[in-house]
Amino acid sequence: MLHGCRQLVPWGVPLSWETSATPIACYKCHARLPSPLDITFVVSINIDMYYVYVLKSVKQNYLYIGSTDDLKHRFTEHNSGTQKATKAYVPFKLIYYEAYISKHASLIREKALKHHGGTIAALKRRLKDSF
């Protein structure tokens, strides 16, 4: 936790606190600090996510289905024209994506959308206003 004198207090990052416990003061600036018992901590959990996405060409009637672990970066790659499979259809807009915790699950879903006509047809019906 950082406070007035920018000293790091090793309790975590408080969202809010009540002053029910005995106050603690910073050894440097003597600012009152909350007790560790009064702090609501922010828990940061780093979870890798995997995405299945659908891009639509702005110029042509073309949909591209792909998967990635960095959706923003992959979208930029497609729109830059450096990807062989999509270069002829640039620019794109992202019309749909799904997030998965499992890479395996995202690859299964990508394959289903690419190779099973009924699966992509159902998705197109859901996304009809995006076309």
Stockholm file with secondary structure:
# STOCKHOLM 1.0

chainA/1-131         MLHGCRQLVPWGVPLSWETSATPIACYKCHARLPSPLDITFVVSINIDMYYVYVLKSVKQNYLYIGSTDDLKHRFTEHNSGTQKATKAYVPFKLIYYEAYISKHASLIREKALKHHGGTIAALKRRLKDSF
#=GR chainA/1-131 SS CBCTTCCBCTTCCBSCCCCCSCCEECTTTCCEECCGGGCCBCCCCCCCCEEEEEEEESSSSCEEEEEESCHHHHHHHHHHTCCTTTGGGCSEEEEEEEEESCHHHHHHHHHHHHHCHHHHHHHHHHTGGGC
#=GC SS_cons         CBCTTCCBCTTCCBSCCCCCSCCEECTTTCCEECCGGGCCBCCCCCCCCEEEEEEEESSSSCEEEEEESCHHHHHHHHHHTCCTTTGGGCSEEEEEEEEESCHHHHHHHHHHHHHCHHHHHHHHHHTGGGC
//
